[in-house]
Amino acid sequence: MSRSIPNWTPSRGKSLRKQRIRTAVYERRATLMLDLLARFGGLDAEGLRPVMQWGPILPIDRSRQVSDERSLVEAGISSRRSAAARLGADDPEAEGPRPPRVGCLERRN
């Protein structure tokens, strides 16, 4: 077996083989569903072609990406909503207003 895959492990190789086999099956099944929806459901499926996309097999350490986005927000280069969107937040627009920083509060006498 070729070990040219970075960070190759037997379980990773097994997962990649399963993905290759299942991709064709899942795409074929989705094509059949589109055909049925076009035939009986009135969906205009002309030109649509399903494409299977797999997520990463191994977990990703996003701490570097988070610290980069935090630095951009703190420097005023990027907004919190843009950073949240790039980090994959479900609904960055629903994020509430930014709470005031403790150091920025003024004392009132």
A tleap script that builds the chain and sets N, CA, C and O, in Angstrom:
source leaprc.protein.ff14SB
mol = sequence {
  NMET SER ARG SER ILE PRO ASN TRP THR PRO
  SER ARG GLY LYS SER LEU ARG LYS GLN ARG
  ILE ARG THR ALA VAL TYR GLU ARG ARG ALA
  THR LEU MET LEU ASP LEU LEU ALA ARG PHE
  GLY GLY LEU ASP ALA GLU GLY LEU ARG PRO
  VAL MET GLN TRP GLY PRO ILE LEU PRO ILE
  ASP ARG SER ARG GLN VAL SER ASP GLU ARG
  SER LEU VAL GLU ALA GLY ILE SER SER ARG
  ARG SER ALA ALA ALA ARG LEU GLY ALA ASP
  ASP PRO GLU ALA GLU GLY PRO ARG PRO PRO
  ARG VAL GLY CYS LEU GLU ARG ARG CASN
}
set mol.1.N position { 0.844 -1.178 0.000 }
set mol.1.CA position { 0.000 0.000 0.000 }
set mol.1.C position { 0.882 1.231 0.000 }
set mol.1.O position { 1.892 1.265 0.703 }
set mol.2.N position { 0.526 2.229 -0.766 }
set mol.2.CA position { 1.297 3.456 -0.864 }
set mol.2.C position { 1.100 4.302 0.386 }
set mol.2.O position { -0.019 4.460 0.874 }
set mol.3.N position { 2.186 4.835 0.889 }
set mol.3.CA position { 2.109 5.696 2.070 }
set mol.3.C position { 2.436 7.130 1.695 }
set mol.3.O position { 3.093 7.834 2.462 }
set mol.4.N position { 1.994 7.569 0.541 }
set mol.4.CA position { 2.264 8.930 0.089 }
set mol.4.C position { 1.294 9.937 0.689 }
set mol.4.O position { 1.492 11.142 0.534 }
set mol.5.N position { 0.255 9.476 1.367 }
set mol.5.CA position { -0.719 10.357 1.997 }
set mol.5.C position { -0.087 10.917 3.269 }
set mol.5.O position { 0.411 10.147 4.090 }
set mol.6.N position { -0.093 12.245 3.453 }
set mol.6.CA position { 0.472 12.789 4.685 }
set mol.6.C position { -0.302 12.282 5.893 }
set mol.6.O position { -1.524 12.139 5.849 }
set mol.7.N position { 0.423 12.012 6.967 }
set mol.7.CA position { -0.182 11.508 8.196 }
set mol.7.C position { -0.977 10.233 7.947 }
set mol.7.O position { -2.057 10.056 8.510 }
set mol.8.N position { -0.455 9.350 7.111 }
set mol.8.CA position { -1.164 8.128 6.765 }
set mol.8.C position { -1.220 7.202 7.956 }
set mol.8.O position { -0.213 6.954 8.620 }
set mol.9.N position { -2.412 6.692 8.220 }
set mol.9.CA position { -2.609 5.639 9.214 }
set mol.9.C position { -3.535 4.611 8.578 }
set mol.9.O position { -4.242 4.925 7.621 }
set mol.10.N position { -3.540 3.398 9.094 }
set mol.10.CA position { -4.449 2.401 8.516 }
set mol.10.C position { -5.912 2.837 8.541 }
set mol.10.O position { -6.648 2.588 7.587 }
set mol.11.N position { -6.336 3.483 9.624 }
set mol.11.CA position { -7.738 3.901 9.674 }
set mol.11.C position { -8.023 5.026 8.680 }
set mol.11.O position { -9.116 5.095 8.118 }
set mol.12.N position { -7.052 5.897 8.464 }
set mol.12.CA position { -7.230 6.970 7.478 }
set mol.12.C position { -7.309 6.382 6.070 }
set mol.12.O position { -8.136 6.804 5.261 }
set mol.13.N position { -6.445 5.406 5.780 }
set mol.13.CA position { -6.482 4.752 4.472 }
set mol.13.C position { -7.797 4.039 4.242 }
set mol.13.O position { -8.346 4.062 3.140 }
set mol.14.N position { -8.303 3.399 5.300 }
set mol.14.CA position { -9.592 2.707 5.199 }
set mol.14.C position { -10.710 3.702 4.925 }
set mol.14.O position { -11.590 3.445 4.104 }
set mol.15.N position { -10.673 4.835 5.614 }
set mol.15.CA position { -11.697 5.862 5.405 }
set mol.15.C position { -11.645 6.414 3.983 }
set mol.15.O position { -12.687 6.630 3.364 }
set mol.16.N position { -10.448 6.641 3.467 }
set mol.16.CA position { -10.319 7.162 2.100 }
set mol.16.C position { -10.840 6.161 1.074 }
set mol.16.O position { -11.488 6.546 0.101 }
set mol.17.N position { -10.559 4.880 1.289 }
set mol.17.CA position { -11.084 3.854 0.375 }
set mol.17.C position { -12.610 3.830 0.418 }
set mol.17.O position { -13.258 3.743 -0.626 }
set mol.18.N position { -13.183 3.906 1.609 }
set mol.18.CA position { -14.640 3.917 1.726 }
set mol.18.C position { -15.236 5.136 1.042 }
set mol.18.O position { -16.281 5.043 0.396 }
set mol.19.N position { -14.575 6.277 1.182 }
set mol.19.CA position { -15.072 7.493 0.531 }
set mol.19.C position { -15.083 7.338 -0.982 }
set mol.19.O position { -16.053 7.718 -1.638 }
set mol.20.N position { -14.016 6.786 -1.538 }
set mol.20.CA position { -13.959 6.600 -2.990 }
set mol.20.C position { -15.082 5.704 -3.478 }
set mol.20.O position { -15.701 5.986 -4.504 }
set mol.21.N position { -15.351 4.624 -2.751 }
set mol.21.CA position { -16.406 3.690 -3.143 }
set mol.21.C position { -17.777 4.331 -2.974 }
set mol.21.O position { -18.622 4.243 -3.865 }
set mol.22.N position { -17.997 4.973 -1.838 }
set mol.22.CA position { -19.325 5.506 -1.524 }
set mol.22.C position { -19.668 6.759 -2.305 }
set mol.22.O position { -20.847 7.049 -2.505 }
set mol.23.N position { -18.670 7.512 -2.754 }
set mol.23.CA position { -18.945 8.729 -3.502 }
set mol.23.C position { -19.775 8.429 -4.741 }
set mol.23.O position { -20.776 9.098 -4.997 }
set mol.24.N position { -19.366 7.434 -5.506 }
set mol.24.CA position { -20.104 7.079 -6.722 }
set mol.24.C position { -21.522 6.623 -6.382 }
set mol.24.O position { -22.471 6.959 -7.091 }
set mol.25.N position { -21.664 5.870 -5.317 }
set mol.25.CA position { -22.987 5.370 -4.918 }
set mol.25.C position { -23.894 6.524 -4.507 }
set mol.25.O position { -25.047 6.592 -4.932 }
set mol.26.N position { -23.369 7.439 -3.672 }
set mol.26.CA position { -24.181 8.567 -3.202 }
set mol.26.C position { -24.553 9.513 -4.341 }
set mol.26.O position { -25.672 10.024 -4.390 }
set mol.27.N position { -23.610 9.745 -5.258 }
set mol.27.CA position { -23.920 10.620 -6.395 }
set mol.27.C position { -24.958 9.979 -7.301 }
set mol.27.O position { -25.834 10.674 -7.814 }
set mol.28.N position { -24.880 8.668 -7.508 }
set mol.28.CA position { -25.869 7.966 -8.334 }
set mol.28.C position { -27.250 8.024 -7.681 }
set mol.28.O position { -28.254 8.244 -8.359 }
set mol.29.N position { -27.295 7.825 -6.367 }
set mol.29.CA position { -28.566 7.879 -5.651 }
set mol.29.C position { -29.176 9.280 -5.745 }
set mol.29.O position { -30.383 9.416 -5.943 }
set mol.30.N position { -28.363 10.302 -5.606 }
set mol.30.CA position { -28.868 11.674 -5.696 }
set mol.30.C position { -29.361 11.977 -7.107 }
set mol.30.O position { -30.351 12.689 -7.281 }
set mol.31.N position { -28.678 11.442 -8.111 }
set mol.31.CA position { -29.119 11.629 -9.497 }
set mol.31.C position { -30.486 10.989 -9.712 }
set mol.31.O position { -31.355 11.574 -10.358 }
set mol.32.N position { -30.674 9.797 -9.173 }
set mol.32.CA position { -31.974 9.126 -9.289 }
set mol.32.C position { -33.067 9.924 -8.579 }
set mol.32.O position { -34.189 10.013 -9.077 }
set mol.33.N position { -32.747 10.504 -7.423 }
set mol.33.CA position { -33.723 11.333 -6.701 }
set mol.33.C position { -34.090 12.567 -7.519 }
set mol.33.O position { -35.259 12.948 -7.580 }
set mol.34.N position { -33.099 13.189 -8.145 }
set mol.34.CA position { -33.391 14.353 -8.994 }
set mol.34.C position { -34.269 13.967 -10.171 }
set mol.34.O position { -35.175 14.711 -10.548 }
set mol.35.N position { -34.001 12.806 -10.751 }
set mol.35.CA position { -34.826 12.326 -11.870 }
set mol.35.C position { -36.276 12.103 -11.422 }
set mol.35.O position { -37.214 12.474 -12.128 }
set mol.36.N position { -36.449 11.498 -10.249 }
set mol.36.CA position { -37.800 11.273 -9.734 }
set mol.36.C position { -38.511 12.590 -9.430 }
set mol.36.O position { -39.697 12.741 -9.722 }
set mol.37.N position { -37.785 13.540 -8.843 }
set mol.37.CA position { -38.386 14.841 -8.550 }
set mol.37.C position { -38.740 15.592 -9.831 }
set mol.37.O position { -39.743 16.303 -9.881 }
set mol.38.N position { -37.925 15.433 -10.853 }
set mol.38.CA position { -38.230 16.089 -12.126 }
set mol.38.C position { -39.446 15.442 -12.783 }
set mol.38.O position { -40.286 16.123 -13.371 }
set mol.39.N position { -39.526 14.122 -12.672 }
set mol.39.CA position { -40.612 13.399 -13.321 }
set mol.39.C position { -41.943 13.572 -12.594 }
set mol.39.O position { -42.971 13.800 -13.232 }
set mol.40.N position { -41.933 13.466 -11.261 }
set mol.40.CA position { -43.187 13.445 -10.516 }
set mol.40.C position { -43.422 14.678 -9.644 }
set mol.40.O position { -44.555 14.939 -9.239 }
set mol.41.N position { -42.386 15.423 -9.358 }
set mol.41.CA position { -42.537 16.553 -8.459 }
set mol.41.C position { -42.522 17.900 -9.135 }
set mol.41.O position { -42.727 18.923 -8.482 }
set mol.42.N position { -42.285 17.922 -10.427 }
set mol.42.CA position { -42.292 19.177 -11.158 }
set mol.42.C position { -41.023 20.005 -10.979 }
set mol.42.O position { -41.018 21.190 -11.313 }
set mol.43.N position { -39.965 19.421 -10.468 }
set mol.43.CA position { -38.707 20.144 -10.285 }
set mol.43.C position { -37.985 20.257 -11.618 }
set mol.43.O position { -37.859 19.273 -12.346 }
set mol.44.N position { -37.512 21.458 -11.938 }
set mol.44.CA position { -36.717 21.644 -13.145 }
set mol.44.C position { -35.270 21.295 -12.808 }
set mol.44.O position { -34.519 22.138 -12.318 }
set mol.45.N position { -34.886 20.052 -13.072 }
set mol.45.CA position { -33.565 19.557 -12.705 }
set mol.45.C position { -32.608 19.560 -13.884 }
set mol.45.O position { -31.552 18.930 -13.823 }
set mol.46.N position { -32.956 20.251 -14.947 }
set mol.46.CA position { -32.088 20.302 -16.128 }
set mol.46.C position { -30.775 20.994 -15.770 }
set mol.46.O position { -30.771 22.111 -15.254 }
set mol.47.N position { -29.687 20.330 -16.043 }
set mol.47.CA position { -28.369 20.902 -15.788 }
set mol.47.C position { -27.857 20.689 -14.368 }
set mol.47.O position { -26.723 21.062 -14.070 }
set mol.48.N position { -28.661 20.098 -13.483 }
set mol.48.CA position { -28.203 19.834 -12.122 }
set mol.48.C position { -27.466 18.508 -12.081 }
set mol.48.O position { -27.893 17.521 -12.680 }
set mol.49.N position { -26.366 18.505 -11.371 }
set mol.49.CA position { -25.587 17.287 -11.212 }
set mol.49.C position { -25.071 17.243 -9.780 }
set mol.49.O position { -24.339 18.140 -9.363 }
set mol.50.N position { -25.436 16.225 -9.026 }
set mol.50.CA position { -24.973 16.154 -7.634 }
set mol.50.C position { -23.475 15.868 -7.560 }
set mol.50.O position { -22.929 15.103 -8.356 }
set mol.51.N position { -22.828 16.498 -6.589 }
set mol.51.CA position { -21.405 16.283 -6.349 }
set mol.51.C position { -21.228 16.013 -4.862 }
set mol.51.O position { -21.635 16.820 -4.026 }
set mol.52.N position { -20.630 14.896 -4.540 }
set mol.52.CA position { -20.401 14.521 -3.147 }
set mol.52.C position { -19.162 15.226 -2.642 }
set mol.52.O position { -18.105 15.162 -3.272 }
set mol.53.N position { -19.283 15.900 -1.507 }
set mol.53.CA position { -18.139 16.556 -0.888 }
set mol.53.C position { -17.985 16.028 0.528 }
set mol.53.O position { -18.921 16.077 1.326 }
set mol.54.N position { -16.809 15.529 0.829 }
set mol.54.CA position { -16.534 14.967 2.136 }
set mol.54.C position { -15.815 15.992 3.001 }
set mol.54.O position { -15.000 16.774 2.510 }
set mol.55.N position { -16.118 15.980 4.270 }
set mol.55.CA position { -15.394 16.808 5.227 }
set mol.55.C position { -14.076 16.144 5.580 }
set mol.55.O position { -13.784 15.041 5.116 }
set mol.56.N position { -13.285 16.812 6.395 }
set mol.56.CA position { -12.000 16.228 6.776 }
set mol.56.C position { -12.186 14.969 7.616 }
set mol.56.O position { -13.134 14.860 8.394 }
set mol.57.N position { -11.277 14.034 7.447 }
set mol.57.CA position { -11.346 12.780 8.184 }
set mol.57.C position { -10.893 12.998 9.621 }
set mol.57.O position { -11.531 12.535 10.566 }
set mol.58.N position { -9.796 13.702 9.766 }
set mol.58.CA position { -9.253 13.954 11.087 }
set mol.58.C position { -9.722 15.314 11.589 }
set mol.58.O position { -9.947 16.220 10.786 }
set mol.59.N position { -9.872 15.472 12.889 }
set mol.59.CA position { -10.280 16.777 13.408 }
set mol.59.C position { -9.224 17.837 13.108 }
set mol.59.O position { -8.029 17.548 13.048 }
set mol.60.N position { -9.689 19.059 12.923 }
set mol.60.CA position { -8.795 20.150 12.574 }
set mol.60.C position { -8.616 21.047 13.794 }
set mol.60.O position { -9.586 21.420 14.454 }
set mol.61.N position { -7.377 21.383 14.079 }
set mol.61.CA position { -7.102 22.315 15.162 }
set mol.61.C position { -7.237 23.722 14.603 }
set mol.61.O position { -6.393 24.178 13.831 }
set mol.62.N position { -8.300 24.400 14.997 }
set mol.62.CA position { -8.577 25.721 14.439 }
set mol.62.C position { -8.070 26.845 15.326 }
set mol.62.O position { -8.418 28.005 15.102 }
set mol.63.N position { -7.265 26.533 16.320 }
set mol.63.CA position { -6.821 27.567 17.247 }
set mol.63.C position { -6.024 28.656 16.529 }
set mol.63.O position { -6.141 29.829 16.884 }
set mol.64.N position { -5.221 28.297 15.532 }
set mol.64.CA position { -4.448 29.299 14.793 }
set mol.64.C position { -5.383 30.212 14.003 }
set mol.64.O position { -5.197 31.429 13.993 }
set mol.65.N position { -6.381 29.635 13.344 }
set mol.65.CA position { -7.329 30.435 12.580 }
set mol.65.C position { -8.110 31.367 13.501 }
set mol.65.O position { -8.344 32.525 13.155 }
set mol.66.N position { -8.513 30.875 14.666 }
set mol.66.CA position { -9.253 31.699 15.616 }
set mol.66.C position { -8.390 32.845 16.114 }
set mol.66.O position { -8.863 33.977 16.209 }
set mol.67.N position { -7.124 32.567 16.436 }
set mol.67.CA position { -6.256 33.646 16.924 }
set mol.67.C position { -5.990 34.670 15.827 }
set mol.67.O position { -5.893 35.863 16.115 }
set mol.68.N position { -5.868 34.232 14.574 }
set mol.68.CA position { -5.687 35.180 13.464 }
set mol.68.C position { -6.909 36.075 13.310 }
set mol.68.O position { -6.773 37.287 13.142 }
set mol.69.N position { -8.101 35.488 13.365 }
set mol.69.CA position { -9.327 36.278 13.234 }
set mol.69.C position { -9.477 37.251 14.404 }
set mol.69.O position { -9.908 38.389 14.223 }
set mol.70.N position { -9.123 36.797 15.590 }
set mol.70.CA position { -9.196 37.665 16.766 }
set mol.70.C position { -8.267 38.865 16.598 }
set mol.70.O position { -8.644 39.992 16.919 }
set mol.71.N position { -7.058 38.629 16.099 }
set mol.71.CA position { -6.108 39.716 15.878 }
set mol.71.C position { -6.641 40.714 14.858 }
set mol.71.O position { -6.494 41.923 15.040 }
set mol.72.N position { -7.254 40.225 13.798 }
set mol.72.CA position { -7.813 41.116 12.777 }
set mol.72.C position { -8.945 41.967 13.336 }
set mol.72.O position { -9.063 43.146 13.004 }
set mol.73.N position { -9.773 41.371 14.182 }
set mol.73.CA position { -10.887 42.120 14.787 }
set mol.73.C position { -10.352 43.161 15.761 }
set mol.73.O position { -10.807 44.305 15.764 }
set mol.74.N position { -9.389 42.769 16.585 }
set mol.74.CA position { -8.837 43.701 17.570 }
set mol.74.C position { -8.106 44.856 16.912 }
set mol.74.O position { -8.087 45.963 17.451 }
set mol.75.N position { -7.498 44.615 15.744 }
set mol.75.CA position { -6.795 45.672 15.031 }
set mol.75.C position { -7.747 46.549 14.222 }
set mol.75.O position { -7.331 47.560 13.655 }
set mol.76.N position { -9.015 46.169 14.167 }
set mol.76.CA position { -9.995 46.951 13.418 }
set mol.76.C position { -9.961 46.690 11.927 }
set mol.76.O position { -10.557 47.446 11.160 }
set mol.77.N position { -9.286 45.651 11.501 }
set mol.77.CA position { -9.174 45.318 10.077 }
set mol.77.C position { -10.410 44.569 9.598 }
set mol.77.O position { -10.822 44.698 8.445 }
set mol.78.N position { -10.993 43.789 10.492 }
set mol.78.CA position { -12.142 42.958 10.141 }
set mol.78.C position { -13.228 43.128 11.195 }
set mol.78.O position { -12.938 43.441 12.350 }
set mol.79.N position { -14.467 42.923 10.796 }
set mol.79.CA position { -15.569 43.009 11.755 }
set mol.79.C position { -15.770 41.664 12.439 }
set mol.79.O position { -15.326 40.627 11.946 }
set mol.80.N position { -16.443 41.701 13.579 }
set mol.80.CA position { -16.728 40.468 14.301 }
set mol.80.C position { -17.619 39.549 13.476 }
set mol.80.O position { -17.453 38.330 13.496 }
set mol.81.N position { -18.559 40.136 12.757 }
set mol.81.CA position { -19.462 39.306 11.948 }
set mol.81.C position { -18.714 38.610 10.809 }
set mol.81.O position { -18.960 37.440 10.516 }
set mol.82.N position { -17.795 39.345 10.171 }
set mol.82.CA position { -17.006 38.731 9.092 }
set mol.82.C position { -16.145 37.604 9.642 }
set mol.82.O position { -16.039 36.539 9.034 }
set mol.83.N position { -15.533 37.845 10.791 }
set mol.83.CA position { -14.694 36.812 11.408 }
set mol.83.C position { -15.540 35.593 11.773 }
set mol.83.O position { -15.128 34.454 11.556 }
set mol.84.N position { -16.727 35.844 12.331 }
set mol.84.CA position { -17.611 34.725 12.695 }
set mol.84.C position { -18.022 33.940 11.456 }
set mol.84.O position { -18.101 32.713 11.499 }
set mol.85.N position { -18.282 34.635 10.357 }
set mol.85.CA position { -18.670 33.950 9.123 }
set mol.85.C position { -17.520 33.097 8.599 }
set mol.85.O position { -17.733 31.967 8.159 }
set mol.86.N position { -16.296 33.637 8.645 }
set mol.86.CA position { -15.142 32.866 8.168 }
set mol.86.C position { -14.839 31.671 9.053 }
set mol.86.O position { -14.279 30.677 8.592 }
set mol.87.N position { -15.208 31.768 10.324 }
set mol.87.CA position { -14.977 30.653 11.233 }
set mol.87.C position { -16.116 29.641 11.212 }
set mol.87.O position { -16.052 28.620 11.897 }
set mol.88.N position { -17.160 29.919 10.428 }
set mol.88.CA position { -18.221 28.941 10.242 }
set mol.88.C position { -19.391 29.081 11.187 }
set mol.88.O position { -20.083 28.099 11.454 }
set mol.89.N position { -19.633 30.278 11.704 }
set mol.89.CA position { -20.784 30.486 12.579 }
set mol.89.C position { -22.065 30.243 11.785 }
set mol.89.O position { -22.142 30.566 10.600 }
set mol.90.N position { -23.060 29.676 12.444 }
set mol.90.CA position { -24.315 29.356 11.766 }
set mol.90.C position { -25.006 30.611 11.248 }
set mol.90.O position { -25.467 30.639 10.107 }
set mol.91.N position { -25.082 31.639 12.071 }
set mol.91.CA position { -25.760 32.867 11.674 }
set mol.91.C position { -25.006 34.070 12.241 }
set mol.91.O position { -25.369 34.578 13.302 }
set mol.92.N position { -23.963 34.533 11.548 }
set mol.92.CA position { -23.178 35.652 12.081 }
set mol.92.C position { -23.980 36.942 12.172 }
set mol.92.O position { -23.640 37.820 12.964 }
set mol.93.N position { -25.043 37.075 11.372 }
set mol.93.CA position { -25.864 38.286 11.416 }
set mol.93.C position { -26.667 38.357 12.715 }
set mol.93.O position { -27.035 39.444 13.160 }
set mol.94.N position { -26.938 37.203 13.321 }
set mol.94.CA position { -27.726 37.173 14.548 }
set mol.94.C position { -26.875 37.480 15.776 }
set mol.94.O position { -27.387 37.598 16.889 }
set mol.95.N position { -25.575 37.607 15.558 }
set mol.95.CA position { -24.699 37.920 16.685 }
set mol.95.C position { -25.065 39.293 17.233 }
set mol.95.O position { -25.209 40.261 16.487 }
set mol.96.N position { -25.207 39.354 18.515 }
set mol.96.CA position { -25.636 40.594 19.154 }
set mol.96.C position { -24.563 41.662 19.114 }
set mol.96.O position { -23.453 41.429 18.636 }
set mol.97.N position { -24.906 42.847 19.625 }
set mol.97.CA position { -23.924 43.921 19.649 }
set mol.97.C position { -22.757 43.574 20.571 }
set mol.97.O position { -22.899 42.789 21.509 }
set mol.98.N position { -21.640 44.154 20.294 }
set mol.98.CA position { -20.434 43.860 21.058 }
set mol.98.C position { -20.553 44.468 22.457 }
set mol.98.O position { -20.861 45.652 22.592 }
set mol.99.N position { -20.312 43.668 23.495 }
set mol.99.CA position { -20.382 44.219 24.843 }
set mol.99.C position { -19.234 45.197 25.076 }
set mol.99.O position { -18.157 45.024 24.506 }
set mol.100.N position { -19.443 46.215 25.898 }
set mol.100.CA position { -18.366 47.174 26.134 }
set mol.100.C position { -17.211 46.526 26.866 }
set mol.100.O position { -17.405 45.624 27.681 }
set mol.101.N position { -16.012 46.989 26.569 }
set mol.101.CA position { -14.833 46.477 27.251 }
set mol.101.C position { -14.753 47.100 28.635 }
set mol.101.O position { -15.147 48.250 28.830 }
set mol.102.N position { -14.253 46.356 29.571 }
set mol.102.CA position { -14.171 46.832 30.940 }
set mol.102.C position { -13.250 48.043 31.024 }
set mol.102.O position { -13.545 48.990 31.753 }
set mol.103.N position { -12.152 48.028 30.300 }
set mol.103.CA position { -11.195 49.127 30.342 }
set mol.103.C position { -11.716 50.398 29.700 }
set mol.103.O position { -11.135 51.464 29.903 }
set mol.104.N position { -12.792 50.320 28.934 }
set mol.104.CA position { -13.318 51.484 28.217 }
set mol.104.C position { -14.428 52.184 28.983 }
set mol.104.O position { -14.899 53.234 28.548 }
set mol.105.N position { -14.850 51.641 30.091 }
set mol.105.CA position { -15.932 52.251 30.849 }
set mol.105.C position { -15.431 53.490 31.590 }
set mol.105.O position { -14.310 53.511 32.098 }
set mol.106.N position { -16.255 54.497 31.645 }
set mol.106.CA position { -15.908 55.715 32.387 }
set mol.106.C position { -16.629 55.687 33.711 }
set mol.106.O position { -17.738 55.164 33.822 }
set mol.107.N position { -15.999 56.245 34.697 }
set mol.107.CA position { -16.646 56.345 36.001 }
set mol.107.C position { -17.505 57.590 36.047 }
set mol.107.O position { -17.117 58.662 35.584 }
set mol.108.N position { -18.642 57.423 36.599 }
set mol.108.CA position { -19.532 58.562 36.761 }
set mol.108.C position { -19.648 58.875 38.252 }
set mol.108.O position { -19.917 57.986 39.060 }
set mol.109.N position { -19.451 60.100 38.597 }
set mol.109.CA position { -19.523 60.498 40.015 }
set mol.109.C position { -20.846 61.092 40.348 }
set mol.109.O position { -21.078 61.480 41.493 }
savepdb mol mol.pdb
quit
